[in-house]
Amino acid sequence: MALPPTPAASFASDNAAGASPEVMDALVAANSGPALAYGADAWTAAATEELRELFGAPVEVVFCWGGTGANVVGLATLLTPWQSVITVDTAHIVVDECGAPARFTGSSITPVPQVDGKLTIEAVHPFVDWLGTEHHPQPKVLSVSQVTEMGTLYSAAELAALASFAHEHDMYLHVDGARIANAVAASGTGIRELIVEPGVDVLTFGLTKNGAIYGEAVVYLRPELAADARFIRKQAGQLPSKTRFVAAQASALLADDLWLRNARHANDMAALLAELVAEIPGVEVPVAPAANAVFARIPWDRLADLQAWSFFWEWDPQEHLVRWMTSFTTTEDDVRTFAGGVRAILAEDGA
Ligand SMILES: Cc1ncc(COP(=O)(O)O)c(C=O)c1O
């Protein structure tokens, strides 16, 4: 069977996509005249106000260069070195940040087993016994990713339960929201219902995967927690000199709900991809995608041929699972082409 041309979109990750045209326009518009550096500019003030309006709360906001840096800044404001973060063993802060949060906070990160990518109170509970004993790191932060690394979503009720548990034990709930837009779009509610009302303390509000060229915002839902944030951001190397260009991107994404439209589109493309590939003999989609990641089990001896045709990352070699991601740039045509290519390659005998 002849292979279709490689799709124009990459299914490797949502950060393989470029930026939204509206974001590029906003960058050009922000490139007019001088503006004071380090966030003392009109774009930063406007984007901060827009985020306050979105959250319906007097949140404090610090813009950072990237997702790892935003997690470092958010966590460092909550911790002293003898305290610790409890999170799942699949968390980005554990697996994919080269130890940056542990290095910059000086705190240990305690990874616990996940259930569907999520942190459970059962997994956290034993560590409460460590509180008050000087030999143990003192648990201070529960950290979760929304969307999780396994492509799943916490419901508002699940986040509320984690936040209550954290607060009962004088801890905080931190959310790595690199894909918060996909989560809100998938939840069918708003960010107030999904993040504010459950009692999240600090959130990384992801921009990059949603259509920015770079930049993320750390949002402090309890403004008093941001008291040292600007110092920590600077020391962590996360204060962009020309912050206006990060803020302008945030405003472009927030305007007319572009952030949600982009995310909804990515989520819809993942749903379509899951539907199409599940019909291919040899492919199994164990769980319907909750947002913009499709996890699929494939015949492992065909992995290299598939990757050579249109590159993507393997997820779990033991389980023969791969991850296919969609973004705001993925078109229906890309999805159909990709599924067609997978079908054609798997139909070959592989000899
Ligand atoms: C869950 C999660 N958190 C944070 C990040 C941000 O990482 P980066 O430092 O590459 O922007 C990513 C990017 O892949 C991610 O998937």
The ligand as a Tripos MOL2 file, in Angstrom:
@<TRIPOS>MOLECULE
LIG
   16    16     1     0     0
SMALL
NO_CHARGES

@<TRIPOS>ATOM
      1 C1          3.2710   18.9530   32.3360 C.3       1 LIG1
      2 C2          4.3240   19.9120   31.8540 C.ar      1 LIG1
      3 N1          4.7710   20.8520   32.6810 N.ar      1 LIG1
      4 C3          5.6580   21.7800   32.2900 C.ar      1 LIG1
      5 C4          6.1420   21.7900   31.0060 C.ar      1 LIG1
      6 C5          7.0290   22.9340   30.6010 C.3       1 LIG1
      7 O1          8.2460   22.6430   30.1540 O.3       1 LIG1
      8 P1          9.2330   23.6710   29.4250 P.3       1 LIG1
      9 O2         10.2270   24.0560   30.4470 O.co2     1 LIG1
     10 O3          9.7970   22.8420   28.3430 O.co2     1 LIG1
     11 O4          8.4670   24.8590   28.9250 O.co2     1 LIG1
     12 C6          5.7510   20.7860   30.1080 C.ar      1 LIG1
     13 C7          6.3230   20.7240   28.7440 C.2       1 LIG1
     14 O5          6.4340   19.6990   28.1300 O.2       1 LIG1
     15 C8          4.8010   19.8280   30.5350 C.ar      1 LIG1
     16 O6          4.3650   18.8760   29.7060 O.3       1 LIG1
@<TRIPOS>BOND
     1     1     2 1
     2     2     3 ar
     3     2    15 ar
     4     3     4 ar
     5     4     5 ar
     6     5     6 1
     7     5    12 ar
     8     6     7 1
     9     7     8 1
    10     8     9 2
    11     8    10 1
    12     8    11 1
    13    12    13 1
    14    12    15 ar
    15    13    14 2
    16    15    16 1
@<TRIPOS>SUBSTRUCTURE
     1 LIG1         1 GROUP 0 **** ****
